[in-house]
Amino acid sequence: MAKAQHEIIYGLHAVDAALRNNRETVLQLWVQQGRKDDRIRRLVDIANSAGISTEAMATEKLTMKCDGQRHQGVVARIRAGARRQLALEDLLERESLLLLILDEVQDPHNIGACLRSANAVAADAVIVSKNRSPGLTSVVSKVASGAAEDTPYIQVSNLARALDKLRDADVHIVGTSGDSDLSLYDCHVSPRMAVVMGSEGKGMRRLTREACNQLISIPMLGTVESLNVSVASGVTLFELRRRMLAGG
């Protein structure tokens, strides 16, 4: 089967990020016919200045371009594999490091929301298992609101081996677990950190838990017992980033 030569992205934030950060990868821009608001006009102006073909299209046809998803009036075609690429080994050269690792998180909406949180805290990458989490689909990109075009999304063949490699490179790995007695607010923090989040239903796998330097929990003060994985990711990443900036 021939490999796809292009990908579709949609939504104001995702398309805007692609045009701002990687406009050379954008092949075509379609906008909703009759839309003349400032945000759409600005995207069209950027595309025109870069020599990117633009076309106004009826809402129904635009919706078909993105398989019926909500597109906010803008869809773009980009080169396949054109998103920011980075290998795990490239990260290990950095003195300061903050990574989000997702263990079998499979819902593309959760992946997109996790990417958005990671981008907001300037995390260096989101790392997933190639066979146990989705790739950067158009749904992931839309939910990520531009983060998928800016924050590296690294798919590894074996997550346990990737964690071993990080630990061997002096990256401090903390895994989140509701049954841990160690609070997020009391855990050890270093200049090179990785946060592991488990899947929506099962949490972290045994081998993943064993690869962590520490297991931590987020104190729950209300009646709910746990947080959605993307919310938990945001809470944990922002607290660790705050403490990293403060020197621990």
C-alpha positions as a Markdown table, in Angstrom:
| # | Residue | x | y | z |
|---|---|---|---|---|
| 1 | Met | 0.0 | 0.0 | 0.0 |
| 2 | Ala | 1.4 | 3.4 | -1.0 |
| 3 | Lys | 2.3 | 5.7 | 1.9 |
| 4 | Ala | 0.1 | 8.8 | 2.3 |
| 5 | Gln | 1.8 | 11.9 | 0.9 |
| 6 | His | -0.1 | 14.4 | 3.0 |
| 7 | Glu | -2.1 | 14.8 | 6.2 |
| 8 | Ile | -5.1 | 16.9 | 7.0 |
| 9 | Ile | -5.2 | 19.3 | 10.0 |
| 10 | Tyr | -8.1 | 21.6 | 11.0 |
| 11 | Gly | -9.1 | 24.1 | 13.6 |
| 12 | Leu | -8.0 | 27.7 | 14.1 |
| 13 | His | -5.2 | 26.9 | 16.6 |
| 14 | Ala | -3.8 | 23.9 | 14.7 |
| 15 | Val | -3.7 | 25.6 | 11.3 |
| 16 | Asp | -2.4 | 28.8 | 12.8 |
| 17 | Ala | 0.5 | 27.0 | 14.5 |
| 18 | Ala | 1.4 | 25.2 | 11.3 |
| 19 | Leu | 1.4 | 28.4 | 9.3 |
| 20 | Arg | 3.5 | 30.2 | 12.0 |
| 21 | Asn | 6.0 | 27.5 | 12.8 |
| 22 | Asn | 6.2 | 25.3 | 9.7 |
| 23 | Arg | 4.6 | 27.1 | 6.8 |
| 24 | Glu | 6.9 | 25.4 | 4.3 |
| 25 | Thr | 5.1 | 22.2 | 5.0 |
| 26 | Val | 1.6 | 23.6 | 4.4 |
| 27 | Leu | 0.4 | 22.6 | 0.9 |
| 28 | Gln | -3.1 | 23.9 | 0.7 |
| 29 | Leu | -5.5 | 26.0 | 2.8 |
| 30 | Trp | -9.3 | 25.8 | 2.6 |
| 31 | Val | -11.5 | 28.3 | 4.5 |
| 32 | Gln | -15.3 | 28.4 | 5.0 |
| 33 | Gln | -17.0 | 30.4 | 2.3 |
| 34 | Gly | -18.4 | 33.7 | 3.5 |
| 35 | Arg | -16.1 | 33.8 | 6.6 |
| 36 | Lys | -14.4 | 37.2 | 6.7 |
| 37 | Asp | -13.5 | 37.6 | 10.4 |
| 38 | Asp | -10.1 | 38.7 | 11.5 |
| 39 | Arg | -8.8 | 35.3 | 12.5 |
| 40 | Ile | -9.6 | 33.7 | 9.2 |
| 41 | Arg | -8.4 | 36.7 | 7.2 |
| 42 | Arg | -5.1 | 36.6 | 9.1 |
| 43 | Leu | -4.6 | 32.9 | 8.2 |
| 44 | Val | -5.3 | 33.6 | 4.5 |
| 45 | Asp | -2.9 | 36.6 | 4.5 |
| 46 | Ile | -0.1 | 34.4 | 6.0 |
| 47 | Ala | -0.8 | 31.7 | 3.4 |
| 48 | Asn | -0.9 | 34.2 | 0.5 |
| 49 | Ser | 2.4 | 35.8 | 1.6 |
| 50 | Ala | 4.0 | 32.3 | 1.7 |
| 51 | Gly | 2.6 | 31.4 | -1.8 |
| 52 | Ile | 0.3 | 28.7 | -0.3 |
| 53 | Ser | -2.8 | 28.0 | -2.4 |
| 54 | Thr | -6.0 | 29.1 | -0.6 |
| 55 | Glu | -9.6 | 28.3 | -1.5 |
| 56 | Ala | -13.0 | 29.3 | -0.1 |
| 57 | Met | -15.3 | 26.3 | 0.2 |
| 58 | Ala | -18.9 | 25.5 | 1.2 |
| 59 | Thr | -19.2 | 24.3 | 4.8 |
| 60 | Glu | -20.4 | 20.9 | 3.8 |
| 61 | Lys | -17.4 | 20.3 | 1.5 |
| 62 | Leu | -15.1 | 21.6 | 4.2 |
| 63 | Thr | -16.6 | 19.2 | 6.7 |
| 64 | Met | -16.0 | 16.3 | 4.3 |
| 65 | Lys | -12.3 | 17.3 | 4.1 |
| 66 | Cys | -11.9 | 16.4 | 7.8 |
| 67 | Asp | -14.2 | 13.4 | 8.0 |
| 68 | Gly | -17.1 | 15.3 | 9.7 |
| 69 | Gln | -15.1 | 16.8 | 12.5 |
| 70 | Arg | -15.6 | 20.4 | 13.8 |
| 71 | His | -13.2 | 22.5 | 11.8 |
| 72 | Gln | -13.9 | 26.1 | 12.9 |
| 73 | Gly | -14.0 | 27.2 | 9.3 |
| 74 | Val | -10.4 | 26.2 | 8.3 |
| 75 | Val | -8.7 | 23.1 | 7.1 |
| 76 | Ala | -5.2 | 22.6 | 5.7 |
| 77 | Arg | -3.3 | 19.9 | 3.9 |
| 78 | Ile | 0.3 | 19.4 | 5.0 |
| 79 | Arg | 3.1 | 17.1 | 3.9 |
| 80 | Ala | 3.0 | 13.7 | 5.6 |
| 81 | Gly | 5.5 | 13.4 | 8.4 |
| 82 | Ala | 6.1 | 17.2 | 8.3 |
| 83 | Arg | 5.5 | 17.8 | 12.0 |
| 84 | Arg | 8.4 | 18.5 | 14.2 |
| 85 | Gln | 10.5 | 15.4 | 14.5 |
| 86 | Leu | 12.8 | 14.6 | 17.4 |
| 87 | Ala | 14.5 | 11.4 | 18.6 |
| 88 | Leu | 14.7 | 10.5 | 22.3 |
| 89 | Glu | 18.5 | 10.6 | 22.1 |
| 90 | Asp | 18.4 | 14.3 | 21.0 |
| 91 | Leu | 16.7 | 15.2 | 24.3 |
| 92 | Leu | 19.3 | 13.6 | 26.5 |
| 93 | Glu | 21.9 | 16.3 | 25.6 |
| 94 | Arg | 19.9 | 19.0 | 27.3 |
| 95 | Glu | 20.9 | 20.2 | 30.8 |
| 96 | Ser | 17.3 | 20.9 | 31.8 |
| 97 | Leu | 14.5 | 18.5 | 30.8 |
| 98 | Leu | 10.8 | 18.0 | 31.4 |
| 99 | Leu | 9.1 | 15.2 | 29.7 |
| 100 | Leu | 5.5 | 13.8 | 29.8 |
| 101 | Ile | 5.3 | 10.0 | 29.2 |
| 102 | Leu | 2.0 | 8.4 | 28.5 |
| 103 | Asp | 1.7 | 4.6 | 29.2 |
| 104 | Glu | -1.1 | 3.2 | 27.0 |
| 105 | Val | -3.2 | 6.3 | 26.9 |
| 106 | Gln | -5.3 | 5.6 | 23.9 |
| 107 | Asp | -8.1 | 8.2 | 23.6 |
| 108 | Pro | -7.0 | 10.7 | 21.0 |
| 109 | His | -8.9 | 13.5 | 22.8 |
| 110 | Asn | -6.9 | 12.8 | 26.0 |
| 111 | Ile | -3.6 | 12.7 | 24.0 |
| 112 | Gly | -4.5 | 16.0 | 22.4 |
| 113 | Ala | -5.3 | 17.6 | 25.8 |
| 114 | Cys | -2.1 | 16.2 | 27.3 |
| 115 | Leu | -0.1 | 17.7 | 24.4 |
| 116 | Arg | -1.8 | 21.0 | 25.1 |
| 117 | Ser | -0.8 | 20.9 | 28.8 |
| 118 | Ala | 2.7 | 19.9 | 28.0 |
| 119 | Asn | 3.1 | 22.8 | 25.5 |
| 120 | Ala | 1.7 | 25.2 | 28.1 |
| 121 | Val | 4.4 | 24.3 | 30.6 |
| 122 | Ala | 7.1 | 24.2 | 27.9 |
| 123 | Ala | 7.7 | 20.5 | 28.3 |
| 124 | Asp | 10.4 | 19.2 | 25.9 |
| 125 | Ala | 8.3 | 16.3 | 24.5 |
| 126 | Val | 5.5 | 13.9 | 25.0 |
| 127 | Ile | 6.6 | 10.3 | 24.7 |
| 128 | Val | 4.3 | 7.3 | 23.9 |
| 129 | Ser | 4.5 | 3.7 | 22.9 |
| 130 | Lys | 4.2 | 3.3 | 19.1 |
| 131 | Asn | 1.9 | 0.3 | 19.4 |
| 132 | Arg | -0.1 | 1.3 | 22.5 |
| 133 | Ser | -1.1 | 4.9 | 21.8 |
| 134 | Pro | -2.4 | 6.7 | 18.6 |
| 135 | Gly | -0.2 | 8.7 | 16.3 |
| 136 | Leu | -0.7 | 12.4 | 15.6 |
| 137 | Thr | -4.1 | 12.1 | 14.0 |
| 138 | Ser | -6.2 | 15.1 | 12.9 |
| 139 | Val | -8.3 | 14.6 | 16.0 |
| 140 | Val | -5.3 | 14.8 | 18.3 |
| 141 | Ser | -4.1 | 17.9 | 16.4 |
| 142 | Lys | -7.4 | 19.6 | 16.7 |
| 143 | Val | -7.8 | 19.0 | 20.5 |
| 144 | Ala | -4.1 | 20.0 | 21.0 |
| 145 | Ser | -5.0 | 23.5 | 19.7 |
| 146 | Gly | -1.6 | 24.0 | 18.0 |
| 147 | Ala | 0.5 | 22.1 | 20.5 |
| 148 | Ala | 0.9 | 19.2 | 18.1 |
| 149 | Glu | 2.7 | 21.5 | 15.7 |
| 150 | Asp | 5.1 | 22.7 | 18.3 |
| 151 | Thr | 5.7 | 20.1 | 21.0 |
| 152 | Pro | 7.6 | 17.0 | 19.8 |
| 153 | Tyr | 5.5 | 13.8 | 20.0 |
| 154 | Ile | 7.9 | 10.9 | 20.2 |
| 155 | Gln | 6.7 | 7.3 | 19.5 |
| 156 | Val | 9.0 | 4.6 | 20.9 |
| 157 | Ser | 9.0 | 0.9 | 20.1 |
| 158 | Asn | 9.5 | -0.2 | 23.7 |
| 159 | Leu | 8.5 | 2.2 | 26.5 |
| 160 | Ala | 10.2 | 0.2 | 29.2 |
| 161 | Arg | 13.5 | 0.4 | 27.4 |
| 162 | Ala | 13.0 | 4.1 | 26.8 |
| 163 | Leu | 12.5 | 4.6 | 30.5 |
| 164 | Asp | 15.7 | 2.7 | 31.2 |
| 165 | Lys | 17.6 | 4.9 | 28.8 |
| 166 | Leu | 16.2 | 8.0 | 30.5 |
| 167 | Arg | 17.1 | 6.8 | 34.0 |
| 168 | Asp | 20.6 | 5.8 | 32.8 |
| 169 | Ala | 21.0 | 9.4 | 31.5 |
| 170 | Asp | 20.2 | 10.8 | 35.0 |
| 171 | Val | 16.6 | 11.8 | 34.2 |
| 172 | His | 14.6 | 11.5 | 37.4 |
| 173 | Ile | 11.3 | 9.6 | 36.6 |
| 174 | Val | 8.2 | 10.0 | 38.7 |
| 175 | Gly | 5.1 | 7.9 | 38.1 |
| 176 | Thr | 1.7 | 8.9 | 39.2 |
| 177 | Ser | -0.3 | 6.4 | 41.3 |
| 178 | Gly | -3.3 | 7.0 | 43.4 |
| 179 | Asp | -2.1 | 4.5 | 46.0 |
| 180 | Ser | 1.3 | 6.2 | 46.6 |
| 181 | Asp | 1.8 | 7.9 | 50.0 |
| 182 | Leu | 4.3 | 10.4 | 48.6 |
| 183 | Ser | 2.6 | 13.6 | 47.5 |
| 184 | Leu | 3.4 | 15.5 | 44.3 |
| 185 | Tyr | 4.2 | 18.4 | 46.6 |
| 186 | Asp | 6.8 | 16.5 | 48.5 |
| 187 | Cys | 8.6 | 14.5 | 45.8 |
| 188 | His | 12.2 | 14.9 | 44.8 |
| 189 | Val | 12.8 | 17.4 | 41.9 |
| 190 | Ser | 15.8 | 17.6 | 39.7 |
| 191 | Pro | 16.8 | 19.7 | 36.7 |
| 192 | Arg | 16.0 | 16.7 | 34.4 |
| 193 | Met | 12.5 | 15.2 | 35.1 |
| 194 | Ala | 10.1 | 12.8 | 33.4 |
| 195 | Val | 6.5 | 12.4 | 34.5 |
| 196 | Val | 4.7 | 9.1 | 33.7 |
| 197 | Met | 0.9 | 8.9 | 33.4 |
| 198 | Gly | -0.9 | 5.6 | 33.2 |
| 199 | Ser | -3.9 | 4.7 | 30.9 |
| 200 | Glu | -7.4 | 5.9 | 31.5 |
| 201 | Gly | -8.6 | 2.8 | 33.2 |
| 202 | Lys | -5.7 | 0.6 | 34.3 |
| 203 | Gly | -3.1 | 3.1 | 35.2 |
| 204 | Met | 0.6 | 2.3 | 34.7 |
| 205 | Arg | 1.7 | -1.2 | 33.8 |
| 206 | Arg | 3.9 | -3.2 | 36.2 |
| 207 | Leu | 7.1 | -2.7 | 34.2 |
| 208 | Thr | 6.5 | 1.0 | 33.8 |
| 209 | Arg | 6.0 | 1.3 | 37.6 |
| 210 | Glu | 9.2 | -0.5 | 38.3 |
| 211 | Ala | 11.1 | 1.8 | 36.0 |
| 212 | Cys | 10.2 | 4.9 | 38.0 |
| 213 | Asn | 12.5 | 6.4 | 40.6 |
| 214 | Gln | 9.5 | 7.5 | 42.6 |
| 215 | Leu | 5.7 | 7.0 | 42.7 |
| 216 | Ile | 3.7 | 10.0 | 43.6 |
| 217 | Ser | 0.0 | 10.9 | 44.1 |
| 218 | Ile | -2.0 | 14.1 | 43.7 |
| 219 | Pro | -3.8 | 14.9 | 47.0 |
| 220 | Met | -7.5 | 14.8 | 46.4 |
| 221 | Leu | -9.4 | 17.1 | 48.8 |
| 222 | Gly | -12.9 | 16.6 | 47.5 |
| 223 | Thr | -15.1 | 13.6 | 47.0 |
| 224 | Val | -13.8 | 12.4 | 43.6 |
| 225 | Glu | -11.1 | 9.8 | 43.7 |
| 226 | Ser | -9.1 | 10.6 | 40.6 |
| 227 | Leu | -8.6 | 13.1 | 37.8 |
| 228 | Asn | -8.8 | 12.7 | 34.0 |
| 229 | Val | -5.3 | 11.9 | 32.7 |
| 230 | Ser | -5.0 | 15.2 | 30.9 |
| 231 | Val | -6.0 | 17.2 | 34.0 |
| 232 | Ala | -3.6 | 15.2 | 36.1 |
| 233 | Ser | -0.8 | 15.8 | 33.6 |
| 234 | Gly | -1.4 | 19.5 | 33.7 |
| 235 | Val | -1.4 | 19.7 | 37.5 |
| 236 | Thr | 1.7 | 17.6 | 37.8 |
| 237 | Leu | 3.7 | 19.3 | 35.1 |
| 238 | Phe | 3.0 | 22.8 | 36.3 |
| 239 | Glu | 3.9 | 21.9 | 39.9 |
| 240 | Leu | 7.2 | 20.3 | 38.8 |
| 241 | Arg | 8.0 | 23.2 | 36.4 |
| 242 | Arg | 7.4 | 25.6 | 39.3 |
| 243 | Arg | 9.7 | 23.8 | 41.6 |
| 244 | Met | 12.3 | 23.3 | 38.9 |
| 245 | Leu | 12.4 | 27.1 | 38.2 |
| 246 | Ala | 12.6 | 27.7 | 41.9 |
| 247 | Gly | 15.6 | 25.3 | 42.2 |
| 248 | Gly | 13.7 | 22.5 | 43.9 |
